[in-house]
């Protein structure tokens, strides 16, 4: 996704395996439903029937094309916009990563095929690409002006409960605040997944 080069590269939030383990434990225990429901909210706001159809077709597309190819800027499929194809790929991969991580946390078996499927996704797109291309989808929905206002507000806040209430009650941000909060959780989730699984062949045995 070439357009996201216009957006400032963010610093990595998750810097160690231990941090990744802690974040995954927190998100999968308390926020799994929030991660999943945010995908539905994003799709509802995008209001794109062609994207919905591509998501339904995605299992069949994966039988025909490599995931890396489906997530590229180069693949052309009849009756499908390249951007819609990539967005469907990002959201499908995100849904699968949430599912695989949750399954592995509940049933930490190194022989589980979830490990192979999860690593296939991680090898098909880098973490920074995943985060920034998903960010581009979000910004295409909320608008650049809104996103810049949001960035300015959070730079001036202390991250405590009082600041969170202040942010949620800001009339200029109210319209998309839930979506931006979801994206922040997704970014933490993705950084943690890539950090944890790329660091070693561990499983979730020590996170429960």
C-alpha positions in Angstrom: 0.0 0.0 0.0 2.0 2.9 -1.3 -0.1 5.8 0.2 0.8 5.0 3.8 4.3 6.3 3.1 2.8 9.7 3.8 2.2 8.8 7.5 4.9 9.0 10.1 6.4 5.7 11.2 5.5 4.9 14.8 8.0 3.6 17.3 7.6 0.0 18.3 5.7 -0.4 21.5 6.5 -4.0 22.3 10.2 -4.4 22.7 10.8 -7.9 24.3 9.4 -11.4 24.5 8.4 -10.8 28.1 6.4 -7.7 27.2 4.8 -9.6 24.3 3.8 -12.5 26.6 2.2 -10.1 29.1 0.2 -8.2 26.4 -1.0 -11.3 24.7 -2.1 -12.7 28.1 -4.0 -9.5 28.8 -5.6 -9.1 25.4 -6.7 -12.7 25.0 -8.1 -12.9 28.5 -9.9 -9.6 28.6 -10.1 -8.1 25.2 -10.5 -10.9 22.7 -14.2 -9.9 22.1 -13.1 -6.3 21.6 -10.5 -7.3 19.0 -13.1 -9.3 17.1 -16.0 -6.9 17.4 -13.8 -4.0 16.2 -13.4 -5.9 12.8 -17.2 -6.0 12.5 -17.5 -2.3 13.4 -14.9 -1.4 10.8 -16.6 -3.4 8.1 -20.0 -1.8 9.1 -18.5 1.7 8.8 -16.8 0.9 5.5 -20.1 -0.1 3.9 -18.5 -1.9 1.1 -20.5 -4.9 -0.2 -17.6 -6.0 -2.6 -15.3 -6.2 0.4 -17.9 -8.3 2.3 -18.0 -10.7 -0.7 -14.2 -10.9 -0.9 -14.1 -11.9 2.8 -16.6 -14.7 2.1 -14.4 -15.8 -0.9 -11.1 -15.6 0.9 -10.8 -19.3 1.9 -11.2 -20.2 -1.8 -8.7 -17.5 -2.9 -6.1 -18.9 -0.5 -6.5 -22.2 -2.3 -5.6 -20.5 -5.6 -3.0 -17.9 -4.6 -0.2 -17.5 -2.0 -1.1 -15.2 0.9 1.9 -13.0 0.1 0.5 -12.5 -3.4 -3.0 -11.7 -2.1 -1.5 -9.0 0.2 0.6 -7.4 -2.6 -0.2 -4.4 -4.8 0.2 -6.5 -7.9 -2.5 -9.2 -8.0 -5.5 -8.5 -10.2 -8.7 -10.5 -9.9 -11.7 -10.0 -12.1 -14.5 -7.9 -10.4 -12.2 -7.1 -7.4 -10.4 -3.8 -6.6 -6.8 -4.3 -5.5 -7.4 -2.2 -2.4 -10.5 -4.3 -1.5 -8.5 -7.5 -2.0 -5.7 -6.3 0.3 -8.2 -5.1 2.9 -10.0 -8.4 2.9 -6.6 -10.1 3.3 -5.6 -7.9 6.3 -8.9 -8.5 8.1 -8.9 -12.2 7.3 -5.4 -12.5 8.6 -6.2 -10.5 11.8 -9.2 -12.7 12.5 -7.1 -15.9 12.0 -4.3 -14.6 14.2 -6.8 -13.8 17.0 -8.3 -17.3 16.7 -5.0 -19.1 16.5 -3.5 -17.3 19.5 -6.6 -17.9 21.6 -6.6 -21.6 20.6 -2.9 -22.0 21.4 -3.3 -20.2 24.7 -6.1 -22.5 25.7 -4.5 -25.7 24.3 -0.7 -25.1 24.3 0.3 -28.1 22.2 3.5 -27.6 20.1 2.2 -30.1 17.5 -1.0 -28.1 16.9 -1.4 -27.1 13.3 -2.3 -23.6 14.5 1.4 -23.0 14.9 2.1 -23.7 11.2 -0.9 -21.6 10.0 0.1 -18.7 12.3 3.7 -18.7 11.2 2.6 -18.8 7.5 0.8 -15.5 8.1 3.8 -14.0 9.9 6.1 -14.9 7.0 3.7 -13.5 4.4 3.6 -9.9 5.7 5.9 -8.0 8.1 4.5 -6.5 11.3 5.2 -3.0 10.2 3.5 -3.6 6.9 0.5 -5.1 8.6 0.1 -2.2 11.1 0.6 0.6 8.6 -1.6 -0.9 5.9 -4.3 -1.5 8.4 -3.8 2.1 9.6 -4.3 3.3 6.0 -7.6 1.5 5.9 -8.7 3.2 9.2 -7.5 6.7 8.0 -9.3 6.2 4.7 -12.5 5.9 6.8 -12.0 8.5 9.5 -10.2 11.0 7.4 -6.7 12.6 7.7 -8.0 15.6 9.6 -9.6 13.5 12.2 -6.6 11.3 12.6 -4.2 14.3 13.0 -6.5 15.7 15.7 -6.6 12.4 17.4 -2.8 12.2 17.3 -2.4 15.7 18.7 -4.8 14.9 21.6 -3.1 11.7 22.7 0.3 13.4 22.6 -0.8 15.8 25.3 -2.5 13.3 27.6 -1.3 11.3 30.5 -2.5 7.7 30.0 -4.6 7.3 33.1 -8.4 6.8 33.7 -9.0 10.6 33.9 -7.3 11.2 30.6 -9.2 8.3 29.0 -12.5 9.9 30.1 -11.3 13.3 28.8 -10.5 11.7 25.4 -13.8 9.9 25.1 -15.8 13.0 26.0 -14.0 15.2 23.4 -16.8 16.2 20.9 -14.3 16.4 18.0 -13.2 12.8 18.5 -16.4 11.2 19.6 -17.5 9.9 16.2 -14.6 7.4 15.7 -13.1 7.1 19.2 -14.1 3.4 19.5 -12.5 2.6 16.2 -9.2 4.4 17.2 -9.2 2.6 20.5 -9.6 -0.7 18.7 -6.8 0.1 16.3 -4.5 0.8 19.3 -5.4 -2.6 20.7 -4.8 -4.3 17.4 -1.4 -2.6 17.0 -0.4 -4.0 20.5 -1.7 -7.4 19.6 0.2 -7.6 16.3 3.4 -6.3 17.7 3.2 -8.9 20.5 2.3 -11.8 18.1 5.3 -11.0 15.8 7.7 -10.4 18.7 6.6 -13.6 20.6 6.5 -16.1 17.7 9.5 -14.7 15.8 11.7 -14.9 18.9 11.6 -18.6 19.4 9.6 -21.8 19.1 7.8 -21.3 22.3 4.1 -21.9 23.0 1.7 -20.3 25.4 2.4 -22.7 28.3 4.0 -20.0 30.4 1.4 -17.3 29.8 -1.5 -19.0 31.6 
